[in-house]
């Protein structure tokens, strides 16, 4: 039906006959000559319709935007002064010999070059939205990225194995999407949050190196970088230690970025312990493009008259951190108030600050802030020395529970860094975060929970801490962050049943519960399970970063809204009573109650 894609026709084809298929991007009538910009997934070609060919000209006159067309004609050079250097086909045009309307189109709900479209409009008319050149580029970028992952892993000896979409519900952090069973009344499958357990079983089964680009499902509150269904590049390997896995995965990401983006990432990637990352950046996925850092100052504030600082400094689980903003003394009151409001999003109850007007006078004469009078000279001296503050700087403080300070000042660091230009100028800054805590304490449930998942191996030297002091136990876990976003995370897994049982006990999972939920895994580990570990990369997030998209919804063909709805298909939707009966489900009837209030 066609000989070439529109975007592939260039000056090399001048004089040749071509047949193109695509959509009318734009139609222009210039003094009796009609120009049609024909568009397909590869680009745009300009078609010229001359009145000398009466039938073709009549067809061109009837064409409107988004008509589906088939065009045959001869490639010729554009007249001087009309060349468009911005597109591959910009030096040529096609003199139309024949034009066929394959299918007319209704007037589209919006123009494809229209900006500032609401996301609801775009998702409601997603088919048309996907025709937009930017979305076409995003989808092709996604394909090329997935292909690069596959090519590297195939060449490295990994084999692609599918794991089940219908499995059992296991506690892995987020809520499961449940699927009722028709043949087993009252019982449910769960859609996988990840293929974690199955890929471990594949290692026990002897497949050695596995990967899968697969859908995962989590019923959780949504943000710009979250979807109820998302895609992972899931990887697992045997007989490799933590360092070897990190090196291999680093080479994988370096290769993908080089192939897809022509970007050379640093060699090697820097590594930071989890403790150091939280201390210096307030985040386990720090944006290393930002040069600002947090500094701990709680130890010098334990005896200050300022009660807000003193109480936190002397509390267990509190943190006081300082963030120096070079030249920040010039910030207006309005800017400081805006930053105070910003940290409130993260639970901070305020944002103390000191403007350093004259660093030689560490008192109210040289330092401007309501809190200076309540801080003694030794504390002020230590703060200035640790932060490296000079005249003209500003120091922000966070004082609260450690998590609140980390979240609030960590986010403030990134915002100020990008707003005020405290960046190193590098486009891409990857970093490995290693030595994660094995557990974190859940204050609401009054129990320990796994930082990654319950199948992560503790450090060999910390095995004894599983029972005696879980909070000090470090894991063989690692995350890869890039520009402040997590690209992927993984760990070396537990391959001995006895250790896995110890971890379950530390998490408060009783033996009978462990057997009921994970008996198949515990049994498998007893049959010569090899040492193994792996990692999963978030494909949607990686492609979104490559595309410079604000949301992963811009790199997913048919995404859900923030309310987990598909506007295109109007899903989720009600189903008929017959389907529910087959699944042994009965819905509760809503009861509308009306209360009449008598007139007094």
N, C-alpha and C positions, 0 to 999 in steps of 0.2 A: 504493500500500500504506500510506503514511503521509501526513499533512498537515503535520506540523511535526517538527523536531528537539526532543528533550527540553529542552535548555538554552535553547530559544527561546520556550518557553511561559511567559508572565508575566501580570501583572495586566491587561494590555490585552486579553487573550483571555477574561476572566471571562464566563461565560454561554455560551460557544461550545463546539461539539462538535469534538474533535480526535482524531486517530489517530496513535499513536506506535509506533515500533519500537525495540527495543534489548535490553539485557541486565539481568537482575535483579541489581542491585547488592547489595541487602539486602532481606530479607523479615521483617516483624515482625507478630506476632499480639497485638493489644491488646484483650483482653476481647471477643472475638467479631468484631472488625473487623480485617481484614488490610491492612497497609500494605506496598506494594512500591515500593522506590526503583528506578525504571527509568533506565538509563544508556545514553547514546550518545556520540558523539564531541564533542557540543556541551555536555554537562552531564547533570544528574540532574533528574528530575521525580518527585514523590511521587504514587503512585497509591493510592486508597482503594477497597477492595473490601468492599461491604456485604453481610451475610448475606441481605438481602431479595432479592438476585439469586442464587438458589441455584446455578445452573450456573456462573456466573462465580466465585462464592465457592469452589466445589469445585475449579475450576481453580487459583485462587490458593493454595488449601491444598496443592496438589501442587508448587507452584513452589519451586525451590531456587536458591541463588546461581549466577549465570551462565547460567541458562536464557535462551534467546532467545525474546522475547515480542513479540506485537502487541497493543496495548491501544487501545480506543476508549472515550471517555467525555466528560463535561462538565467544563469548567474552573470551579472555584469558589474563593472566597477561603478561606484557612486560618482556623480559629477563632482568636480573640484569644489571645495568649500562645504560639502555636505557630509564629510566623513565623521563618524562617531567613534572616537578612539576609546570609549569606555566599554565597548562590547566587542567580542571576537568577530562578529559579523559586521562591524561598523564600517568596513571599507567597501562592502558590496551591497547589492540589492538584487532581488529576483524579479525579472520581468515576467509577469504572470501570463501564461498561455491558457491555463485552465484552472477554474476554481469550482470546487464542489462543497456545498454546505452539508456536512455529515449530520449535523444536528443544530437547530437554532437554540438560543438560550433566552430565558426570561431576563429581565433587567436584574443584575446582581444586587444583593442587599447593601453592598458597599463597593467602592472602587478599590482595585487591588493596590493602588499606590496611596490610598487614604491612610493618614496617620491619626494617632490618638483615638483609635477604635477602642471601645470598652471590651474587656475580656469576655463578658457575657455574650456580646454580639458575635465576637469571633468564635467562641465555642459553640454557640447555637447554630452558626452557619460554618462549621468547621471545614466542610468540603471545599467551600469557596476560599476560606482563609488559607487552606493548604496550597491553593494555587498561587498565593502571593510569592514573589521571587525569594524573599527572605526565608519563608517557611520551606520552600523547595530546597534552598541552600542548607538549611538546618537538617532536613531529613537526609540529604545526601551526605552531610558531615557525619551524621549518626551512623549511616551505613559504612562509610569509610573507616570510622573509628572501630566499629565492631569487627570489620574485616581485618584491621591491623592487629587487634587483640587475637583473633583466631589464627592469623598467619604466624605470629610469634609463638603462640602456645603449641600449635601444630608442629612447628619446626623444632621446638624444645622437647618433643616427645610426649606431650599431653594428649589425652584422647577425650573426645566429647561424648559424655554419657548422660542420658536423660534420667532425671529422678522424678518420683511421683508428684502430681499436682494434688491428689487426694491422699491425705495422710492422717495421722492422729494428732489431736491437740496436745501440745506440750508447752510448758511455761518457758517462753523465750524472751519475755520483756514486754512486747506489745500485745494487744488483743488479737485473737485469731478471727479470721473469717470462717464461719462454720457452714458446712453443707450437710443438710439432713439426708439420712439414708432411707430410701424407699423400702429396701428389702430387710433392713434391720430397724424396726420401729423404735423410736426414742433414742437412736444413736446417731452420731454425727462424725463426718470427716472434718478436717480442717485444711484450708489452703495453706501452703508452706510460707512461713515468714522468711525462711531461707532453707536451702537444702542441707543444712549443717549436719544432721545426724546421718543422712544417707551418704553424704560424701565421706564421712568417717567410716561407715560400713564398707564403702567401696575400697578404702585403703586396707581394711582388714581382709577384704576379698582378694587383695593382691593386684589391683590395677595400677598402683604405684603413682601415676600422674593423671589427674582428672581435671577437666574443666567443663563449664557449661555457661552459656549466656542465657539466663533464665528469668522468668517472671517470679517475683515474690510479692506477698500480700500482707499488709499490716493495717489493722483497723485502728488507726491512731489519729489524733488531731493533726490537721494538715497545715503546712506552711509552704512558702515558695519552693523549697527544696524537698518537699515530701508529697507523695501520692499514695493512695490506697494500694495500687499495683505499680511496681517499679521493676527495673531490670538490673540484675547483678551479673558481673563477670565473676563466676564462682570458681575457685581454684583450690585444689588440695594435692599434696605430694607426700610421699613417704621417704624415710631415710635421709632427711635433711634437717639440720638444726636451725635454730632461730636466725642466726646470722646468715646462713646460706639461703634461707627462704627470702629474707629481706633483700639480699643482693640480687637474686633472680627477679623478684617482683619490681625492683628498682630499674633493672635493665628493660623489663617489659614496658613500664611507663615511659622510660626514656625513648624507647623504640617507637611506641605509639605516637608520641608527640612529634618526633622527628618525621615520621612517615606522613601523618595527617596534617600537621601544622607547620612543618619545616622549622621547628623550634628545637634548639639544643639545650636541654636541661643540664644543670650542673652535674659534675661527676667527681666524687660521689655526692649523694644527697646528705645534708647535715642530719645529725641525730641528736635528739634531746630527750632526757628522761622526763617522765610525766611530772615528777615533782619540780624539776627545773622549769618546765614549760608553764606550769601553774604559778610558780613563784615570780617568774620574769614577765609573763604575758597574760596571766589570768585565764588561760585557755589551753585545752589539750589539742587544739587545732589552730595554732597561732599564725597570724599573717606576718611573715617575716619581712615583707616589703616595708612595713612600718618600723621606724627606728626607735620609737619610744619604748621604754620598759618600766615595769613596776618595781618598786623597792620596798622591802620590809622595814617597818619602823616601830613595830609594837613594843619591842624590848626597851626602847628609850622613853616610852610614854606611860609606863606603869605607875609612876608617882607624880604625874602632872595634875594640877588642880582642875583641868578640864575633864569633867566627869564622863562625858561621852567617850573620850579616848581611854581614860584610865580604866573604866569598867570593861571595855572590850579587851584591852591589853592584858587584863588580869583574868579573863574568862577562858574556859576551855573551849576550843573550837572557834575562837574569834581570830580576826586578822585586821591589822591596820597597814595599809599599803599607801605609798606615795607615788604620784605620777608627775614628773617634771615636764612642763611645756616650755621649750626654749622661746624666749620672747613673748611669753604668754601674759606678761604684765599689761600688755596693750589690749587684752580682751576686754570688751565692754561688759557692763553689768547685764545687759540683755543676753549676750552670748553665754555668760556664766549661768544665768537663770535657765537658758535653753538646755545646757548640758546637765544641770541639776534635774530638770524635768526628764531628760533622756535616761539618766541612771535610775530614775524612779520606776521605769519599766521593768528593771531587773531586781526590784525589791529594796533598793537603797532608800533610806529615809532622808537623805540629804547629801550634800557634796561640800565638805569643808575645803577651804583653799587659803593659800598665802601668796600674795604678790611680793616678789623680792625686788623692791625698788633700789635698795643699796645693801649689797651683801656684806659690806664692812660694818654695818650696824644691825646686829641680830637682836633687835628690840622693836618697839612700836614706831621708832623713828625711821628704821630702814625696812621694816616688814609691814605690809598692809593687810590686815585681816582681823575680824572680830575675835578670833581665837588666840591671837598672839599673846595677849595679856595673861592668858591662862596656861601658857607653856613656858617652862623655865629655860634659862639660857643653855643648859647642857643639852636639853632635848632639841632646841632650835639649831644648835651647832651640829648635832649629829644628823639631823634631817638635811641640812644644807650640804654637809660633807657627803652623805650617802647618795643623795640625788645628783650631786655635782652642779647644784644651782648657782647661777651667777646673776648679777644685777640685770633686771629686765625680764627675768623668768617668772613663771607661776607654777605653784605646786598644788595639785589636787590631792585630796585624801579620801580614802574609803575606809570606814571603820564599822564592822558588823560581823555577822557569821561569815566564815571563810567563803562559803559558796556565793553569798550575796556580793562580797567584795570582789571575788574573782570574776563573776559574771558582769558586774556593773563597771568596774574599772577596766576589765579586759575589753568590753565593748566600747567604752569611752576612748581608750587608747587607739583603737582602730578608727573610730569616727574622727577624732582630732587629727590623727596621722594623715588621713586622706584629705580632710578638709583644709588643713593648714600646710600640707606639703611636706610632712615629716616622713618621707619615703626614700628608699635607696635607689629608685629609678629602674629596678629590675622588673620585667614583665611577669616573670614566673619564679616563685620561691617555694620549692618543695621542702618538706622536713619530715623525717621519721620521728614519731613519738614512741618511746620504748619504756620498759620497766613500769608498766601500769600497776596500780594496786589490784590485787586479786578480788577484793571485796569492798563494798561501801555499805555503810550502816543506814538502814531505812528506819528513820525515827518514828514513822507512823506505824509500821508493822512490827517495830522493835525486834528486828532480825537483820542479819547480814544478807546482802544480795550480791550477785555476781556483777562485776563491772562490765565484762564482755558477755559471756554466757557461762553456764555451769560446766562446760566441757574444756575450758581453758586450763592448761597445765600451770601449776605454780613453779617458781624457780626451785631447782633441786635443793638449794641450801635452805629453802623456806618451808619444806615439807612438814617439819615439826611444828611450825607456827599455825598450821591448819586447825589444830585443836586448842593450842595454848593462847595464841594471839592473832586471830585472823586479820585484824586491821593492819598489821605490819607485813603481811604476806604479799610479796610481789609476784606478778604473773609473767609468763613468757608470751606477752601480748604486744602488738605493735599496730600503730595506725599511720597511714600516710596522709599528710595534710598538704594542701597547695593553696596559697593565697588566702588562708583563713578558712578554707572549706576542707572537710574530710573527704578524700577520694576513695578511701577504702580502709578496712581494718581486718585484722586476723590474729592468729595465735598458733603456737604449738599446742596440740591437743593432748589430753590425758589418754595414754594408751594402756594403762594398767588398771584393771577393775578395782583393785584395793584402793588406789589413790582416788579414783572416781567416787567410790563410796565415802571416802573421807571428806571430799568436797561437798557431797550431798549432805552429810552430817553438819558441816560448818554452815551450810545454808538453811539448816533447820528442816531438811527433807528427810522424813523418817524412812526406815528400811522398806516397810511395806509400800509406802508411796513411791519410793524410788523404783521398786520392783514393778509396780503397776504401770508407771509412766515410762520407765527407761530400761525395763528388764531386757528387752531385745538388744540394747546397746551393751549393757553390763555382761550379758552372756557372750556377745561377739568378742568383747575385749579379752575374754578368757581363752580364746583360741589363737594364741600367738599373734596378737595385734601388733603391727610394726609402729615404731615412733613415726608420727606424722603431724603435719600442720598445714596451714593454708591461709587464704585471704580472699576477701570478696571486694571487688571494686563496684562503686555505683556508676553504672554506665550513663544514666540520665544526667547525673550531676557533672560528670566529666565532660560530656558533650555540651551541656549548658555553659560551662566555663569556657570551653573552646569557642563557642558561638558568641560569647559575650551576652548571653540571654539573661534577663532578670529572673526568670522562673524556669524550672525544668518542664513546665507545661509547654514551653515554646520549642522543645526538642522531642516531644512525644506526639505521635500522630493524633491520637484520640484520647486526651487526658480527661481527668475529672476536675471539677471545681474544688474550691476550698471546703465546700460542704459535701464532698465525695459524691457528686452527681455528674452524670453525663448529660449535658443539655442537648446534644445532638439526637440521642436516642431516647431521651427522657427516662434514664435509668438512675437509680432503682425504681421499679414500678410494682404495682399490685399484680397479683396473679389470681387466676380464678379458683373457685372453691374446690373443683375437681382435682387440680394439681396439689392443693394443700392436703386434701384427704389422702391422696396417694402417698404423701410424705408423712402422714400421721400427725399433721399439724392443724391446730385449731387456733384462730386468732381471737384474742379477747375483744369483745365488743366495746367500743367507746360509749360511755354513758354521759350524755350532756345533762347536767343538773342545772336547773333554773331556780333561783331563790327569789320569791316575791317579798318585797319590803312594803309593809303596810304604811299607809299614810297616817301620820300623827295628827 
